[in-house]
């Protein structure tokens, strides 16, 4: 068993939860009651599109011969770049 990959996936899930839960709370708090459902649905749609995009990109990267660790490195560097912006 590759414990490092399991740990990495676990930490991605934890950090994603630490980001997503407060973000949804802020959206619900700041959105007017009449538009709240539409805004949350739009947010869920955008999140789903990015999940699909990252899955397709992962498949393309893995099909070029990169390994799983290379994939994690590429996505972590991309996330770091977004963090700086």
N, C-alpha and C positions, 0 to 999 in steps of 0.2 A: 504494500500500500504506500502511496506517495503522500506522506503526512504533510509535506510542505504545500502541496497543491490543495489538500483539504483545508489546511489552516488559512491559506490565501483566500479561498472561496468563502470560508467562514468570516474572515475579516472584511471582505468586500460586502457581504450581507449585513454585517454589523454596522459598518460605516454608511452603507446605503440607507439603513434604517435610521441612523442618527441624523441623516440629511433629510430624508423624505417625510418623516413624521412631523418634525417641527415646521417644515415647509407647508404641509397640508394644514396644520393648525393656523399658521399665519394667513394662508389663503382664505380659510373659513372665517377667520376673525375680521379680516379687512374687506371682504367682499360683501356688497349689499345683499340682503336676504333674497331679493327677487332674482338676482343673477348668480347666486351661489352654485346651484346645480350645474348651470352651463359652464361656469368657470372651472369647476372641478372635473367635469366631463372633458373639457378641452385640455386640461392639464394631464388627465389620464391618457388621452389620445396622443399627445405629444410624447409622453413617457413611453407608450407602446411603440410609436414610430422609431424612437431612439433604440429601444431594445431590438427591434427587427433590424435596424441599420447595423447595430453592433454585432448581431449574429451573422449577418451576411458578410460584414467585413472580417469577422473572425474566420469564417469558412474560407474566404478568399486568401487570407494570410496563411492559414494552415495548409491550403492546397499548393502554395508556392514552396513548401518544404520547411517553413519555420516550425519550431517546436512550441509546445504549450508555454514554456517559460519565456520564450521570445515574445509570444503573444501577450503575456502578462506584462512584460517589460514595455512593449509598445503602447499598450493601453495606459499603463501607469505614467509613462512619459507624456502621453497626450493629456491625461488628466492634470498633470503638473503644469503643463503649458496653459491649460484653461484656468487653473488656479491663479497663475500669474496675471492673466488678463483681468 
